[in-house]
Each structure stands twice: as C-alpha cells, then as structure tokens.
Amino acid sequence: MNNNVSNRRRALIQAGGALAGATALGFPGLVLAQGKTIKIGFVSPQTGPLAPFGEADKFTIEQMNKLLAGGVDIGGKKVAIQIVQKDSQSNPNRAGEVASDLILKDKVHLILAGGTPETTNPVSDQCELNEVPCITSVCPWQPWFFGRNGKPETGFNWTYHFFWGLEDIIAVFTNLWDSLPTNKMVGGLFPNDGDGNAWGDPNIGFPKPLKAKGYALTDPGRYQNLTQDFSAQIGAFKKAKAEIVTGVVIPPDFKTFWTQAAQQGYKPKIASVGKALLFPAAVEAIGPIAEGLSTEVWWSPSHPFKSSLTGASAAQLAGSFESTTGKQWTQPVGFAHALFEVGIDALKRAKNADDKAAIRDAVAATHLNSVVGPIAWGKGPVKNVAKTPLVGGQWVKGKKSQFDLVIVNNQTAPNIPVGGKLKPIA
C-alpha cells in the first residue's frame, strides 16, 4: 500500500494535481496510534444561487483525499485525515446549522469554509462560539470581519480569514475605468445582503473612495436578491447618464439586469461587476452581450504561484481541473485548494493536532507560499485577516470556450502578468 500511495503522490505532482476518482470523504482505516482520526470540516455553497462558488469543491476534495490517503506526518506520527463536506445551500441559516453539526456531531478538529458572507460568516460565528479553529476565504475581509461585529483592537479568537478587501477591488475597478475615457458617472448595483450592504456602505464601501477619485456614484438603494425587474435601477442610471456600472450581484440577477438594460436601450461603456462575472458558466448564460464585461480576478492560470502541497503551478492546477472535469477553469479552483494548503500546513505545525487550541495557534502563526500567493496573519489590516493579491480582467471571445477571462490591469499586483488592455463594451 505504501508504494501505491507513493506512486500516486508522485503522479499527482508530475500531473500538476490532475486527479480523478471516487468521492469518498475520508479514510477511517488509517488511524492515530490512540485510535483517533483528525477530521476537517468543509462548508461551501454546493447548491442554490451561489453554487458557482462551490463548483471546484468536488474536484478539490477528490484531489485532497487521494493526496492525503497515506496520512500526514504530525508530531512524528502518521495521522489519518478525514474530510467531512457540508452544503450551505447558499443560505446563511443552513450554513450555521451544518457548521454546528460538524462541531457537535462530527467532532471535527478544524473547519474550512468559503463562498461569500452567506457561508463564511455563520460558519465562523459557530466556530467562535464553540471554540473550534476555522479558516475561511472567498469573501472580502470587511463583510467577514465587520459583518460579524469584529473589533479591530481585539479581533477574534478562533476564526481566521484570507482574501482581499474592498479597498483592493475599488483600486482595481477604478484603475480599469481610468484606462478609458468616460464621464465618470457610475451606477451602483448593491443588493440587500452581506456583500451588497458592505459595498454600498457610506463608510467602508464604495461611496467615499469613488468620490475622492472623481467619480459620481448613483445608488438607487438596496434590492432583494432574485429580483425579476431592474427597470428602476436602469432608469436611474440612464437619468444619471452613467457610462459605468459596478456592483456585487449574484449571477442570475446580473443576467436579468444586463438583458433588461439591453432591451431598454441602456448601454454603458464599462460594466465592472463582482460575484456575477467571476464564472465562465455564468457569463456564457448571459449570451453574446456578455462580451466586454469586466470583473476582479483573484486567481487565474497566469498567477505566478505554486501549491505548497503538490508543487503544481497555478497553470497546472487549472489544467488539471479542466482535464478532470471537462469544464473551463474557474477562480474558486485556486482558493478551494489554498484552504486545504493552509489547513494541512497548520495541522503539520500544531504541537498537538488533537488539541484545538494548538491548531488555532498554528493557524495564527501561518507563513505559507500558496497557489494563490503568500498567506500570513499578523500583518493586518486586522488581527484575523491575511490579504491576497487582486487584479482586473475582461471577458473576451474565447479560443476554445465561448469566452476567456483575460487580465487587463495589474497595477495593484505587477507580478501577475496582463494579457491585454481593457476595451469599451461594443
């Protein structure tokens, strides 16, 4: 068995993480000397309107199960790792419930979670309440931190987060907009959810920085997710002559908005939107009128980073996802992988992996070069947040797929190469 495991691990590295196989969630036959297994809980939106954020998770867990089949060396002992996956169903109440189940019923030692505040926040709250170490990502740090009533002077005790912040996406978007001549009138789409309330917040969101950069924001107010009629927003943007549209919109809502905007004759020069335009399938669903839309890029095959677990480059990991699933690469591939990178790294360094406080301390002491970039807590912007790089991209006609996401501005992270320049929407 050991030779087979070794061969599998060598094959993984050589293939850049190209793994397929069964969807088993653990290996209970391999145990600690004391008869225990270290359990990692994993929560993400597998279903519901936020499901594109979890599209890479089946691939990632299969990859991790194979990679960890031989156990992990912790404290000089080979320790079994079991991954227990839960679906938040894109619902914050459900996310909290499954996190509680992981803690109280499955007795996990560590929880990993990702996919907007609707998953990261309730999961983190349950972990903080029950004193279980938790690592989250794929949510701007302000909705995660301030959305949970975090205080910068104290932070949290058990929950840690890595991603970029609103200050980064504002910089990326305005860098994109500055590259083209416009009237600097911006229409904002901010829903009544964790992201929308943070992005539209007058103190921590877009309004103040945009004004400081010479942009005028028209914000028609919060709307409910899965709205079927955006006529009010379109009318407000037309009245303001907004040549730029921005916001943080779930994929089905932006499809509705953009289709109705075209029908009502509203054609901005630039549309830079978070969340909705991150995923190839969501952009393809919009149809030909999606060409030229722009968004933030948190991870891509062009990112110059490697996995600490496999040695695979970002390009190799993306290629492995495509060859294994038959789907176009998507940004969550890198961050789902990175969550396990950080979690396994912390377990390996924990003085006692059966002690949750020891795992928590190891997480806090992380200094890791991952497939999404360097991750280290203690450097701010607040105690429990580590930041990762962000650049700007645009969807253009694809070579193999209907659309390709091309990095068109890297002013905020010059080490990530660009593949073109922003062009106005045709």
Helices and strands as residue ranges (DSSP letters): H 2-14, E 38-44, G 51-54, H 57-67, E 72-74, E 77-79, E 81-87, H 92-104, E 110-114, H 117-130, E 134-137, H 141-145, G 146-148, E 159-162, H 166-178, E 185-189, H 194-199, H 207-212, E 216-218, H 231-239, E 244-249, H 251-263, E 270-275, H 280-286, G 288-290, E 294-297, H 314-325, H 332-349, H 356-364, E 367-370, E 373-376, E 385-386, E 391-397, E 403-409
